[in-house]
């Protein structure tokens, strides 16, 4: 059983406002068993972030448009069957998480394509049969989650977004396993690699790099035993951006 529903009053809502690291204000009403959107929070529509995740909401009203300053909206792990067209008016929104709901392609409003500043969008763990090509209008999008849906193809208009760095489409019924892997990591672009000359390193950094290089050279000359697999605990991959944990889509 989930947490017992708590009636949200304006006083409770005000006491649930937290200050973000950058000075913004977040209204955190997550994990309160809320079944209907608390209209009292419309009086706090000047907040920068709104967290209604891990509740039992089935609907978000069109009055969400009153939150014009909103840059961060978390609605994951509810029972949402659709989103209101008014969500397209939230022009400052850069983060939208609607993961783990009951959304279908038909219940995703075309107005999502109006969120011109959106950089992170999570649609994972829903019931999407296809990806709206209109999402190709989100030119600022850097990360998109489409995992655990009913997708058979990802449209080029989405895969070829100019700023897209990460596209997670794992565990969808793509035609074959090869294409599934292709879609799952088709946009896993390499982060910037910075190269420096040895003379530009400080003494301690230079020594550390030389030590690591010497250790790797020694390992190369070791003949691996057939009975035991070599381990490389000192082999670091700082440029790797692969993460399997879906919590990466949730702000901790």
C-alpha positions in Angstrom: 0.0 0.0 0.0 1.2 3.5 -0.8 1.4 6.3 1.7 -1.9 7.5 3.0 -3.1 10.6 1.3 -2.4 13.9 3.0 -4.8 16.8 2.4 -2.7 19.6 1.1 -3.5 23.0 2.5 -1.9 26.2 1.6 0.0 26.2 4.9 1.4 22.7 4.2 2.4 23.8 0.7 4.2 26.9 2.0 6.1 24.7 4.4 7.1 22.4 1.6 9.0 25.1 -0.3 12.7 24.5 -0.4 15.5 26.7 -1.6 17.6 25.3 -4.5 21.4 25.5 -4.7 21.1 28.4 -7.2 18.6 30.3 -5.0 15.5 29.2 -6.8 12.4 28.0 -5.0 11.1 24.4 -5.2 7.7 23.3 -4.1 8.2 19.6 -3.1 5.0 17.7 -2.7 6.3 14.3 -3.6 5.3 11.0 -1.9 2.2 12.4 -0.2 -0.4 10.1 -1.7 -2.1 13.0 -3.6 -4.9 11.8 -5.9 -6.1 15.1 -7.2 -4.1 18.2 -8.1 -4.2 20.5 -5.0 -5.6 23.8 -6.3 -4.3 25.7 -3.3 -0.8 25.6 -4.8 -2.0 27.9 -7.6 -1.4 30.7 -5.1 2.3 29.7 -5.1 2.6 29.7 -8.9 5.8 31.9 -8.7 8.0 28.9 -7.7 10.8 27.9 -10.0 10.4 24.1 -9.5 7.5 21.8 -8.8 7.8 18.2 -7.6 4.6 16.2 -7.6 6.3 12.8 -8.2 5.5 9.5 -6.5 1.8 10.3 -5.9 -1.4 8.9 -7.4 -2.4 11.8 -9.8 -4.4 10.8 -12.8 -4.8 14.3 -14.3 -2.9 17.6 -14.4 -5.3 20.5 -15.0 -4.9 23.3 -17.6 -4.4 25.7 -14.7 -0.8 24.4 -14.7 -0.2 27.3 -17.1 -0.2 29.7 -14.1 3.3 28.4 -13.2 4.9 30.6 -15.9 8.3 30.8 -14.0 8.5 27.0 -13.9 11.8 25.7 -15.2 11.6 22.2 -13.6 8.6 19.9 -13.4 8.7 16.4 -12.0 5.6 14.2 -12.4 7.2 10.8 -12.5 5.6 7.7 -10.8 1.9 8.8 -10.9 -1.0 7.4 -12.8 -1.3 10.1 -15.4 -3.2 9.1 -18.6 -2.5 12.3 -20.4 -1.0 15.8 -20.2 -2.9 19.1 -20.8 -2.4 21.2 -23.9 -1.6 24.1 -21.5 1.7 22.6 -20.7 3.0 24.1 -23.9 2.7 27.6 -22.4 5.5 26.9 -19.9 8.1 28.5 -22.0 10.8 28.5 -19.3 10.6 24.8 -18.7 14.0 23.1 -19.2 13.3 19.8 -17.4 10.2 17.6 -17.7 9.9 14.2 -16.1 6.7 12.2 -16.7 8.4 8.7 -16.4 6.4 5.8 -15.0 2.9 6.9 -15.8 0.1 5.6 -18.2 0.8 8.0 -21.1 0.1 6.9 -24.7 1.1 8.6 -27.9 -2.5 9.9 -28.4 -2.5 11.5 -25.0 0.8 13.4 -25.6 -0.3 16.9 -26.6 1.2 18.4 -29.8 1.9 21.5 -27.6 4.9 19.7 -26.1 6.7 20.9 -29.2 6.3 24.5 -28.0 8.7 23.9 -25.1 11.6 25.6 -26.9 13.9 25.7 -23.9 13.4 22.0 -22.9 16.8 20.3 -22.5 15.7 17.1 -20.6 12.6 15.1 -21.3 11.8 11.7 -19.7 9.0 9.7 -21.3 10.2 6.3 -20.1 8.0 3.6 -18.5 4.8 4.6 -20.3 2.6 3.1 -23.0 3.9 5.0 -26.1 3.4 3.1 -29.4 5.3 5.7 -31.4 7.3 8.9 -30.9 5.6 12.1 -32.1 7.7 13.5 -34.9 6.8 17.0 -33.5 9.3 16.4 -30.8 11.9 17.2 -33.5 11.0 20.8 -32.9 12.7 20.7 -29.5 16.1 22.0 -30.7 17.5 22.5 -27.2 16.8 18.9 -26.2 20.0 17.2 -24.8 18.6 14.1 -23.2 15.5 12.1 -23.9 14.2 8.9 -22.1 12.0 6.6 -24.2 12.9 3.3 -22.4 10.3 0.7 -21.5 7.6 1.6 -23.9 6.0 -0.1 -27.0 8.2 1.6 -29.6 9.2 -0.1 -32.9 11.1 2.9 -34.4 12.6 6.2 -33.4 12.0 8.9 -36.0 15.0 10.6 -37.6 13.5 14.0 -36.5 14.3 13.0 -32.9 17.5 11.1 -33.4 19.0 14.0 -35.4 18.2 16.8 -32.9 21.3 19.1 -33.0 22.1 19.1 -29.3 21.0 15.6 -28.4 23.7 13.8 -26.3 21.8 10.9 -24.8 18.8 8.9 -26.1 17.8 6.0 -23.9 15.4 3.7 -25.8 16.2 0.4 -24.1 13.6 -2.4 -23.6 11.3 -1.5 -26.5 10.0 -4.1 -29.1 12.2 -3.0 -32.0 12.1 -5.4 -35.0 15.3 -7.2 -34.0 18.0 -7.2 -31.3 20.6 -5.5 -33.6 18.3 -2.5 -34.2 17.3 -2.4 -30.6 20.9 -1.9 -29.6 21.3 0.7 -32.3 18.3 2.6 -31.0 19.2 2.2 -27.4 22.6 3.9 -27.7 22.3 5.7 -31.1 22.9 9.1 -29.5 25.7 8.4 -27.0 28.0 11.1 -28.1 31.5 11.5 -26.8 32.1 14.2 -24.3 34.8 16.8 -25.0 38.3 15.3 -24.6 40.9 17.7 -23.4 44.6 17.0 -24.3 47.5 18.8 -22.6 51.3 18.7 -23.1 53.5 17.3 -20.4 55.2 20.6 -19.9 51.9 22.2 -18.9 51.3 19.7 -16.1 52.3 20.4 -12.5 54.9 18.1 -11.0 52.5 16.1 -9.0 50.1 15.6 -11.9 52.9 14.6 -14.2 54.3 12.1 -11.8 50.8 10.6 -11.2 50.3 10.2 -15.0 53.7 8.7 -15.5 53.1 6.2 -12.7 49.8 5.1 -14.2 51.4 4.8 -17.6 54.2 2.6 -16.2 51.7 0.4 -14.4 49.7 -0.1 -17.6 52.9 -0.9 -19.6 53.8 -3.5 -17.0 50.4 -5.1 -17.3 50.7 -5.3 -21.1 53.8 -7.4 -20.7 52.1 -9.9 -18.3 50.9 -13.1 -19.9 47.4 -13.7 -18.7 46.7 -16.9 -16.8 44.0 -19.1 -18.4 42.6 -19.9 -15.0 42.3 -16.3 -13.8 41.0 -13.2 -15.5 43.1 -10.1 -15.2 41.6 -7.2 -13.3 42.4 -3.5 -14.1 41.2 -1.5 -11.1 43.4 1.5 -12.0 42.1 1.8 -15.6 39.8 4.8 -15.4 37.4 5.9 -18.1 36.6 9.6 -17.1 34.9 10.3 -20.4 32.4 7.5 -20.2 28.8 8.7 -20.1 27.1 5.3 -20.0 24.8 4.8 -17.0 22.2 2.0 -16.7 20.4 3.3 -13.6 17.2 5.1 -14.5 17.7 7.2 -11.4 19.9 9.4 -13.6 16.7 10.9 -14.9 15.6 12.0 -11.4 17.0 14.9 -9.5 18.2 13.5 -6.2 
